[in-house]
């Protein structure tokens, strides 16, 4: 995780009818059509989502505004319509709005070379513009996909300079302006640019110029120094079930450190859509793909990227917005300008489940056929064969794996992905630990391979050399992905 239209079209439902948001059941009672509640429940169950909040509005009416599952799993606290979540994805367009406000005011140019704005960032002889950061055509590697650099330090708070240092001096993925390739690293640089140009902290600027004018009272910075009432913890798969994600949002760039609700996001985009935050011309500019951003997807020629906006679609119904997943959360916010339809979904469960829920609801409202369910994964029953002390001694150590061949569905930044796994002998039991995260059992299977319950379909094997494991391979046949590598420091 999209074009022009009149000023009063889609999210008007949320702004003109505060009562509708306050009393969603009454608003839904006036609606007719598909059973959106049943559709939401179906996808949430299929995607194994712990908790979710959903808002669907069309033509001035809220069709669905409801919570599902649990906001807190251990205590069985139900998710509500306005449960608070970390927002991953849907706030990215608002960072774009902040940049475009500075462009409108004449303080910033889209074609400015960032060497004049962030002079300490090493461009390695290249020229990168603000426009290329916004459109993901800068060629700068995405630090999210480097492996150890961020995954191994995802529990350690970082300053903005420390975040930028994660991808500074890395090889370029593409030459600037030549290829579309997702890179959230550009948004870390945009945060720095907003601060330098405005003379304010990023949070002060966003609160004063974006969130407050849009009436977004529930959108707040939620970091290690603040208490966020009603915040749902994030979850990820682990050990055969869902476990609480332990990543710290302060390990990532500043615009990923915000929490909000589906109603607040809807209000915010309504303010953008009604030209309260940027002009109609600026919104149209953000909603237009240019150059390499026209070719965003190798499999979907109708999917493009504007300026901080994914220009998406459901069949021939165009949409604009953003989706994403990180930190044990997922989010999706899409507006269909020609159809006066907006769908916002936030969940507390990792993976792109919010996007799946949003797509299913959008298609139902638009009268489109239901998408086919993802193919069922072949089940793999795991066993726990005994492992002798001699075998354990052969395996223990650190292995750094990488993609030998990059699958076509992964971003170019994954060519620089390196992840270190530690094999541990703990009181006669083998454990596997991604460095910087928690350990879990490494289970020997009857065929001599190994597995872990958090990812049962991943087949783990070792290459032996001189009575010692010299290489580890992690293969996911269903996904067509294989990671492999030798002992840390050996390659």
C-alpha positions in Angstrom: 0.0 0.0 0.0 -6.8 8.7 -7.3 -7.4 11.7 -9.4 -9.4 14.9 -9.7 -13.0 15.5 -8.5 -15.2 18.2 -6.9 -14.3 19.7 -3.6 -17.2 18.2 -1.8 -17.2 14.5 -2.7 -16.1 11.7 -0.6 -15.2 12.1 3.0 -17.8 14.8 3.4 -19.7 12.1 5.3 -17.4 12.2 8.2 -16.9 15.9 8.5 -20.4 17.2 8.0 -21.9 14.6 10.3 -20.1 14.4 13.6 -23.3 12.9 15.0 -23.0 10.1 12.6 -19.6 9.2 14.0 -20.9 9.6 17.6 -23.9 7.3 16.8 -22.7 4.9 14.2 -25.5 2.3 14.9 -28.2 4.9 14.0 -26.3 5.8 10.8 -26.0 2.2 9.8 -29.6 1.6 10.4 -30.4 4.0 7.5 -28.1 2.2 5.1 -29.1 -0.7 2.9 -27.1 -3.0 0.7 -24.4 -5.7 1.5 -23.9 -6.9 5.0 -20.7 -5.1 5.7 -20.5 -6.3 9.3 -20.5 -10.0 8.1 -17.9 -9.2 5.4 -15.6 -7.6 7.9 -16.0 -10.5 10.3 -15.2 -13.0 7.6 -12.0 -11.4 6.5 -10.9 -10.6 10.1 -11.3 -14.3 10.9 -9.5 -15.5 7.8 -6.6 -13.1 8.4 -6.4 -14.1 12.1 -6.6 -10.5 13.3 -6.6 -10.0 17.1 -8.5 -6.7 17.0 -9.7 -4.2 14.4 -11.7 -1.0 14.0 -13.4 -0.1 10.8 -15.1 2.9 9.3 -17.0 3.0 5.9 -18.7 6.1 4.7 -20.4 7.0 1.5 -22.4 9.9 0.2 -22.9 11.6 3.5 -23.7 8.4 5.6 -21.6 6.2 7.8 -22.3 2.7 6.7 -20.1 0.9 9.2 -18.2 2.1 12.2 -17.3 -0.7 14.6 -14.7 -2.6 16.5 -14.0 -6.3 16.2 -12.0 -8.8 18.3 -9.8 -7.7 21.1 -7.9 -4.5 21.7 -6.0 -6.3 24.4 -5.8 -10.1 24.1 -4.6 -11.2 27.6 -7.4 -9.3 29.4 -9.9 -9.9 26.6 -10.6 -6.2 26.3 -13.0 -5.7 23.3 -11.9 -3.5 20.4 -14.2 -0.5 19.9 -15.1 1.7 16.9 -12.6 4.3 18.1 -9.9 2.1 19.7 -6.5 3.8 19.4 -3.8 2.1 17.4 -0.3 2.9 16.1 -0.9 4.0 12.6 1.3 2.4 9.9 0.5 3.6 6.4 -2.5 5.9 6.4 -0.5 8.8 8.0 2.0 8.9 5.2 -0.2 11.1 3.0 -0.4 13.6 5.8 3.4 13.9 5.8 3.1 14.6 2.1 0.5 17.3 2.9 2.9 18.9 5.3 5.6 19.1 2.6 3.1 20.4 0.1 2.0 23.2 2.5 5.6 24.4 2.6 5.7 24.2 -1.2 2.5 26.3 -1.4 3.9 28.9 1.0 7.0 29.3 -1.2 9.4 28.0 1.5 10.2 24.8 -0.4 10.5 23.7 -4.0 9.6 20.1 -5.1 12.6 20.2 -7.4 15.1 21.4 -4.8 18.2 19.2 -4.5 18.1 17.8 -1.0 21.8 18.5 -0.7 20.8 22.1 0.1 18.2 20.9 2.7 19.9 18.0 4.4 23.6 18.8 3.7 24.9 16.2 6.0 23.3 13.3 4.1 25.9 11.7 1.8 24.5 11.7 -1.7 27.5 9.9 -3.1 27.7 12.2 -6.1 24.0 11.9 -7.0 21.2 14.5 -7.1 17.9 13.8 -5.4 14.9 16.1 -5.3 12.1 16.5 -2.8 9.7 15.3 -5.5 11.7 12.0 -5.8 11.5 11.5 -2.1 7.7 11.9 -2.1 7.2 9.7 -5.1 9.6 6.9 -4.0 11.8 7.4 -7.1 14.9 8.5 -5.2 16.8 5.2 -5.5 17.7 5.4 -1.8 17.7 2.0 -0.1 14.7 1.4 2.3 16.2 0.8 5.8 13.1 -1.2 6.7 14.4 -4.0 4.5 18.0 -4.1 5.6 17.5 -6.9 8.2 19.9 -6.6 11.1 20.3 -2.9 10.8 16.7 -2.3 11.9 15.2 -5.7 12.8 18.1 -6.3 15.2 17.7 -2.9 16.8 13.9 -2.5 16.7 13.7 -2.4 20.5 16.2 0.4 20.8 15.0 4.1 20.6 16.8 6.2 18.1 17.0 9.9 17.3 16.2 11.0 13.7 19.9 11.3 12.9 20.4 7.7 14.1 17.5 6.5 11.9 19.0 8.3 8.9 22.4 6.8 9.7 20.9 3.3 9.1 20.8 4.0 5.4 23.5 6.6 5.0 26.4 5.4 2.8 24.5 2.4 1.7 24.6 1.4 -2.0 21.9 3.1 -4.1 19.1 0.7 -5.3 18.5 2.7 -8.5 19.8 5.9 -10.0 17.5 8.8 -8.8 14.5 9.5 -11.0 14.8 6.3 -13.1 12.7 3.6 -11.3 9.9 3.5 -8.8 10.9 1.5 -5.7 9.3 1.8 -2.3 11.7 3.5 0.2 10.4 4.8 3.5 13.9 6.2 4.0 12.8 9.1 1.9 10.2 10.0 4.4 12.8 10.1 7.2 14.6 12.7 5.1 11.3 14.5 4.5 10.7 14.7 8.2 14.1 16.3 8.6 13.3 18.7 5.7 10.0 19.8 7.3 11.9 20.6 10.6 14.7 22.5 8.9 12.4 24.5 6.6 9.6 25.3 9.1 11.9 25.8 12.1 9.6 23.6 14.2 9.9 20.1 15.5 8.0 17.7 13.2 5.3 17.1 15.9 4.8 20.8 16.6 4.4 21.4 12.9 2.0 18.5 12.3 -0.2 19.5 15.3 -0.3 23.2 14.4 -0.7 23.0 10.6 -2.3 19.6 9.9 -3.9 17.8 12.8 -5.5 20.7 14.7 -6.9 22.4 11.6 -8.4 19.1 10.5 -10.0 18.5 13.9 -7.9 15.4 14.5 -8.0 15.4 18.3 -7.1 11.7 18.8 -4.0 11.8 16.6 -1.0 12.1 19.0 2.7 11.4 19.3 2.9 8.2 21.3 6.4 7.4 22.3 8.3 6.2 25.4 7.7 9.5 27.2 3.9 9.7 26.8 0.9 7.8 28.0 -1.7 7.1 25.3 -5.1 6.3 26.8 -6.9 3.5 25.1 -3.9 2.4 23.1 -4.1 -1.2 21.9 -0.8 -3.2 21.9 0.4 -4.7 18.7 0.6 -8.4 18.0 2.5 -10.7 15.7 2.6 -14.4 15.1 4.9 -16.3 17.4 5.3 -19.8 18.9 2.1 -21.1 17.2 -0.2 -18.2 18.2 -0.3 -14.5 18.6 2.2 -12.8 20.9 2.6 -9.2 21.7 5.0 -7.4 19.4 7.9 -5.8 21.3 9.2 -3.4 18.7 9.6 0.2 19.9 8.1 2.8 17.5 11.0 5.2 18.6 13.3 2.9 16.7 11.8 4.3 13.4 11.5 7.7 11.8 9.3 10.3 13.5 6.3 10.1 11.3 5.8 6.4 12.4 5.5 7.4 16.0 1.8 8.4 15.9 -1.4 6.8 17.2 -4.9 7.5 16.1 -8.4 6.2 15.4 -10.3 5.4 12.2 -12.6 8.4 12.9 -9.7 10.8 13.3 -8.1 9.6 10.1 -11.4 10.0 8.2 -11.7 13.5 9.6 -8.2 14.3 8.6 -8.6 13.2 5.0 -11.9 15.0 4.7 -10.0 18.2 5.5 -7.5 17.4 2.8 -10.3 16.5 0.4 -12.3 19.7 1.2 -9.1 21.8 0.6 -8.7 23.0 4.2 -5.1 21.9 4.4 -3.9 22.2 0.8 -5.4 23.7 -2.4 -7.4 21.8 -4.9 -4.5 22.2 -7.4 -2.1 20.8 -4.9 -4.3 17.8 -4.1 -4.6 17.1 -7.8 -0.8 17.3 -8.2 -0.4 14.8 -5.3 -3.0 12.5 -7.0 -1.1 12.3 -10.3 1.6 9.8 -11.2 4.6 11.0 -13.3 7.6 9.3 -14.8 8.7 6.1 -13.2 5.9 6.2 -10.6 3.4 5.4 -13.4 5.0 1.9 -13.4 4.6 1.2 -9.7 3.6 -2.4 -10.1 5.0 -5.1 -12.4 1.7 -7.0 -12.2 -0.9 -4.2 -12.2 -0.5 -1.6 -14.9 -3.4 0.5 -13.4 -1.7 0.9 -10.0 0.4 4.1 -9.8 2.0 6.4 -7.2 1.6 10.1 -6.8 3.2 12.3 -4.2 2.8 10.4 -0.9 -0.3 8.7 -2.2 -0.8 5.2 -3.7 -3.1 5.7 -6.7 -5.0 2.4 -6.4 -8.2 0.9 -7.8 -10.8 -1.8 -7.5 -11.5 -2.9 -11.0 -12.3 0.4 -12.8 -13.1 2.3 -9.6 -10.1 4.5 -8.9 -8.9 5.2 -5.3 -6.2 7.0 -3.5 -4.7 6.5 -0.1 -2.2 4.2 1.6 -1.8 1.0 3.5 1.0 -0.6 5.5 2.1 -2.8 8.4 4.8 -2.6 11.0 5.3 -2.7 14.8 2.6 -5.4 15.2 0.0 -3.1 13.5 -1.7 -2.7 10.1 -3.6 0.2 8.6 -5.4 1.1 5.4 -7.1 4.3 4.3 -8.6 4.6 0.8 -10.9 7.1 -0.8 -12.8 6.4 -4.1 -13.3 10.0 -5.4 -15.8 9.2 -8.1 -17.9 7.0 -5.8 -18.1 9.2 -2.7 -16.7 6.2 -0.7 -14.1 6.1 2.0 -12.8 3.0 3.9 -10.5 3.2 6.9 -9.2 0.2 8.8 -6.8 -0.1 11.7 -5.7 -3.4 13.3 -3.4 -4.5 16.1 -2.0 -7.4 14.1 1.0 -7.5 11.8 0.7 -8.3 8.1 -1.3 -6.6 5.4 -4.7 -7.6 6.9 -6.1 -4.1 7.1 -5.7 -3.7 3.4 -7.5 -7.1 2.8 -10.4 -5.9 5.0 -10.5 -2.5 3.3 -10.6 -4.1 -0.2 -13.3 -6.6 0.8 -15.5 -3.8 2.2 -14.9 -1.4 -0.7 -15.8 -4.0 -3.3 -19.0 -4.9 -1.5 -20.1 -1.3 -1.4 -19.2 -0.8 -5.0 -21.1 -3.9 -6.0 -18.0 -5.7 -7.3 -17.5 -9.5 -7.1 -15.8 -10.8 -4.0 -12.1 -11.4 -4.5 -11.0 -15.0 -4.4 -9.7 -16.1 -1.0 -5.9 -16.5 -0.9 -4.9 -20.1 -1.6 -4.9 -22.3 1.4 -1.5 -22.9 2.8 -0.4 -26.5 2.9 -0.4 -27.5 6.5 2.7 -29.0 8.0 2.5 -31.0 11.2 5.6 -30.4 13.3 7.2 -33.0 15.4 10.0 -32.6 18.0 12.6 -35.3 17.4 15.3 -35.7 20.0 18.6 -34.0 19.2 21.8 -35.5 20.6 24.4 -33.4 22.4 26.8 -34.0 19.5 24.3 -32.7 17.0 23.5 -29.7 19.1 27.2 -28.9 19.3 27.5 -29.0 15.5 24.7 -26.4 15.0 25.2 -23.8 17.7 26.5 -20.4 16.5 25.4 -17.3 14.5 24.4 -17.5 10.9 23.8 -14.5 8.6 21.3 -15.2 5.8 20.4 -13.3 2.7 18.3 -13.8 -0.5 20.4 -15.8 -3.0 17.7 -14.8 -5.6 15.4 -11.9 -5.0 11.7 -12.9 -5.6 9.9 -10.6 -8.0 7.4 -9.4 -5.4 10.1 -7.9 -3.1 11.5 -4.4 -3.4 15.0 -3.8 -4.7 16.1 -2.8 -1.2 15.9 -6.5 -0.2 19.1 -7.1 -2.2 20.9 -5.6 0.8 18.9 -7.6 3.3 21.0 -9.5 5.9 19.6 -11.2 9.0 21.5 -13.0 11.7 20.0 -16.0 13.5 21.6 -17.4 16.6 21.3 -21.2 17.3 21.5 -21.8 21.1 21.8 -25.0 23.2 19.8 -24.2 26.3 19.8 -27.1 28.8 19.6 -29.7 26.0 17.1 -27.9 23.9 17.8 -26.1 20.6 16.6 -22.5 20.3 16.7 -20.2 17.3 16.9 -16.4 18.0 16.8 -13.6 15.4 19.4 -11.3 16.9 17.7 -8.5 18.8 14.5 -10.4 19.3 13.2 -13.3 21.4 14.2 -17.0 21.0 11.9 -19.9 20.3 12.4 -23.7 20.1 14.1 -25.1 17.0 12.3 -28.4 16.3 14.0 -31.3 14.5 11.7 -33.0 12.0 11.7 -36.7 11.0 13.5 -35.9 7.7 16.4 -34.2 9.5 15.3 -30.7 8.7 14.3 -28.2 11.4 11.3 -25.9 12.0 9.8 -23.3 14.3 6.2 -22.9 15.4 6.0 -19.2 14.5 6.5 -20.1 10.9 5.7 -23.8 10.5 6.0 -23.9 6.7 9.6 -22.6 6.8 12.0 -25.5 6.3 15.4 -24.9 8.0 18.4 -27.0 7.1 22.1 -27.0 7.6 25.1 -27.7 5.4 27.8 -29.7 7.3 31.5 -29.2 6.7 34.1 -31.0 8.8 31.6 -32.1 11.4 30.3 -28.5 11.9 27.4 -26.6 10.4 28.8 -24.1 7.9 25.7 -22.8 6.3 22.0 -22.4 7.2 19.1 -22.3 4.7 15.5 -21.1 5.4 13.2 -22.1 2.6 9.5 -21.1 2.3 8.4 -23.2 -0.7 4.8 -21.8 -0.8 6.1 -18.2 -0.9 9.0 -19.0 -3.3 11.5 -17.5 -0.9 14.8 -18.9 0.2 17.3 -17.2 2.6 20.7 -18.8 3.1 24.1 -17.9 4.5 27.2 -19.1 6.4 28.3 -18.4 9.9 28.4 -14.8 10.8 31.6 -13.1 9.6 32.5 -16.1 7.3 31.0 -14.5 4.1 
